[in-house]
Amino acid sequence: MSFYSFSAYTATSFLLIWKIEESVATLRSQLPPQFLVDYHSSNLSSTDRIRQSLAVRVALYHLLQKLALPILVLSKNGQGQPILGDGRFHISFTHTRYVAAVALSTVVPIGVDIEMVTPTLRRVQERFLTNKEVQNANHCLEQLAIYWAAKEALYKRLANQKITTFKAIFIAPFVLQGKGKVIAHFNGRKYGMDYQQIADSALPPHVLVCCAD
């Protein structure tokens, strides 16, 4: 078992992070049949992708058990987003080849995203950041990763709203810490988000952002 951490952001929103260490067979063996109804590994391009897809389902299974919530059929909507049962519980998935995470809210839509901190972010920052955000990040890789993850998390949170470009989302300046909060501005509204850096000597550095606002 590779449980990494559990967080309760509020009384109704939760996060579980899973360190991906198991084989495909081991991960699959941990899943209830309800989570395999629409699972098709043939749609995935590599063993790594299969492991990630299974690991995030295992993370959801353990989160539901921890919260004493029912194990319902897992499916996807037309946009490819995960749906649990009739949708009364709001969930969001994210993963890299090393880590998977699941966010769940019993009340409101929720979005979560995890990103690896890599030099590639400097090369692509102008594709997803405004000029002001580029200046604020000042080439700091950790801040760039948080900007990207925050925009991805809000995109998932606002699944029913059309966001044509990440530059339409503005992330206010923030002081980088191990854990903290950021504010996103979109379409005349502010959204609060929680972020954390994942520092583990056995893993490349990651950041995670969750939006349940």
C-alpha positions in Angstrom: 0.0 0.0 0.0 1.4 3.4 -1.0 -0.9 5.8 0.8 1.0 9.2 1.0 -1.3 11.7 2.8 -4.8 12.6 3.6 -6.1 16.2 4.1 -9.5 17.7 5.0 -9.7 21.2 3.6 -13.1 21.8 5.1 -15.8 19.6 6.7 -17.0 18.7 3.2 -13.9 18.6 1.0 -11.1 16.1 1.2 -7.9 15.1 -0.6 -5.9 11.8 -0.7 -2.5 11.5 -2.3 -1.1 8.2 -3.5 2.5 7.4 -4.2 2.6 5.1 -7.3 4.8 2.1 -6.5 2.8 -0.9 -7.3 2.6 -3.0 -10.5 -0.4 -2.9 -12.8 -1.5 -6.3 -11.5 -1.3 -5.2 -7.9 -3.2 -2.0 -8.4 -5.9 -3.7 -10.4 -6.3 -6.4 -7.7 -7.1 -3.6 -5.1 -10.1 -2.2 -7.1 -13.7 -3.1 -6.5 -15.7 -4.1 -9.6 -17.6 -0.8 -9.5 -14.4 1.0 -10.5 -13.8 -1.3 -13.5 -17.1 -1.1 -15.2 -16.0 1.4 -17.9 -12.2 0.8 -17.5 -10.5 0.0 -20.8 -6.7 -0.2 -20.6 -6.4 -0.7 -24.3 -7.2 3.0 -24.7 -4.0 3.9 -22.9 -0.7 4.2 -24.7 1.8 2.7 -22.2 2.2 0.7 -19.0 3.0 3.9 -17.2 -0.4 5.4 -18.2 -2.2 2.3 -17.2 -0.5 2.4 -13.7 -1.5 6.0 -13.3 -5.1 5.4 -14.3 -5.4 2.4 -11.9 -3.6 4.2 -9.1 -5.9 7.2 -9.1 -8.9 4.8 -8.8 -7.2 3.0 -5.9 -6.7 6.4 -4.3 -10.4 7.1 -4.7 -11.3 3.7 -3.2 -9.2 4.3 -0.1 -10.6 7.9 0.2 -14.1 6.6 0.2 -13.3 3.9 2.7 -11.6 6.5 5.0 -14.7 8.7 4.8 -17.1 5.8 5.2 -18.8 6.7 2.0 -20.4 4.2 -0.3 -18.5 2.5 -3.2 -20.5 3.5 -6.3 -20.0 2.9 -10.0 -17.2 5.0 -11.4 -17.8 6.4 -14.9 -17.0 9.4 -17.1 -19.1 12.2 -18.5 -18.9 13.6 -22.0 -15.9 15.7 -21.2 -14.0 12.7 -19.8 -14.3 13.8 -16.2 -14.9 11.2 -13.5 -18.4 10.7 -12.2 -19.1 8.7 -9.1 -22.6 7.1 -9.0 -25.3 9.6 -9.8 -22.9 12.5 -9.3 -24.0 13.5 -5.7 -20.3 13.4 -4.7 -18.0 15.7 -6.6 -14.6 14.2 -7.5 -11.5 15.2 -9.4 -8.5 13.2 -10.5 -4.9 14.1 -11.2 -1.7 12.1 -11.6 1.9 12.0 -12.9 3.9 8.8 -13.3 4.9 9.1 -9.7 1.9 10.4 -7.8 -1.9 10.2 -8.0 -4.4 12.3 -6.1 -8.1 12.5 -5.7 -10.2 15.4 -4.3 -13.8 14.9 -3.2 -16.5 17.3 -2.0 -19.8 16.2 -0.7 -21.3 19.7 -1.5 -19.7 21.6 -4.4 -17.7 20.9 -7.6 -14.0 20.5 -6.9 -10.8 20.5 -9.0 -7.3 19.2 -8.3 -4.1 19.2 -10.3 -0.6 18.0 -9.6 2.4 19.1 -11.7 6.1 18.1 -11.7 8.5 20.9 -11.2 10.7 20.8 -14.3 12.8 23.3 -16.4 10.3 22.8 -19.2 7.9 25.2 -17.4 10.2 28.1 -18.2 10.1 27.3 -21.9 6.3 27.1 -22.1 5.3 29.7 -19.5 4.1 32.3 -22.0 1.6 29.8 -23.4 -0.4 29.7 -20.2 0.6 32.8 -18.2 -0.3 36.5 -18.6 2.6 38.9 -18.9 2.0 40.0 -15.3 2.1 36.4 -14.1 5.4 35.8 -15.9 6.8 38.9 -14.1 5.5 37.8 -10.8 6.9 34.2 -11.1 10.3 35.6 -12.0 11.4 32.3 -13.5 10.9 30.4 -10.2 10.1 26.9 -11.2 8.0 26.1 -8.1 5.9 29.2 -8.7 5.4 28.4 -12.4 4.3 24.9 -11.4 1.8 26.3 -8.9 0.4 28.8 -11.5 -0.1 26.0 -14.0 -1.6 23.6 -11.5 -3.9 26.4 -10.1 -5.3 27.1 -13.6 -5.8 23.4 -14.3 -7.5 22.9 -11.0 -9.9 25.8 -11.7 -10.5 24.5 -15.2 -11.7 21.2 -13.6 -13.7 23.0 -10.9 -15.5 25.1 -13.6 -16.2 22.1 -15.9 -19.4 23.6 -17.2 -18.0 27.0 -18.1 -16.1 27.5 -21.3 -12.4 28.5 -20.7 -10.8 29.0 -24.1 -7.4 30.0 -22.8 -5.6 29.8 -19.5 -4.6 33.4 -19.9 -8.2 34.3 -19.1 -7.5 33.1 -15.6 -5.3 35.4 -13.5 -3.5 34.1 -10.4 -2.8 36.9 -7.9 0.8 37.3 -6.6 1.6 35.0 -3.6 4.5 34.3 -1.3 5.9 30.8 -2.0 5.8 28.5 1.0 5.6 24.7 1.6 1.8 25.1 1.9 -0.3 28.1 1.2 -3.2 29.7 -0.6 -3.6 31.4 -4.0 -6.4 33.5 -5.4 -7.6 33.0 -9.0 -9.6 35.7 -10.8 -11.9 34.5 -13.6 -15.0 36.1 -15.2 -15.4 38.7 -12.5 -15.1 36.3 -9.5 -12.4 35.2 -7.1 -11.6 31.6 -6.3 -9.5 30.6 -3.3 -7.3 27.5 -3.7 -4.9 25.5 -1.4 -1.5 24.5 -2.7 1.3 22.4 -1.3 4.8 21.4 -2.4 5.4 17.6 -2.3 9.0 17.1 -1.2 10.1 13.5 -1.0 13.6 12.4 -1.6 12.3 9.4 -3.5 10.4 11.5 -5.9 11.0 14.4 -8.3 9.5 17.6 -6.8 5.8 18.2 -7.4 3.2 20.8 -6.5 -0.5 20.2 -6.0 -3.3 22.7 -6.1 -6.9 22.1 -5.0 -9.9 24.3 -5.6 -13.1 23.7 -3.7 -14.3 27.3 -3.5 
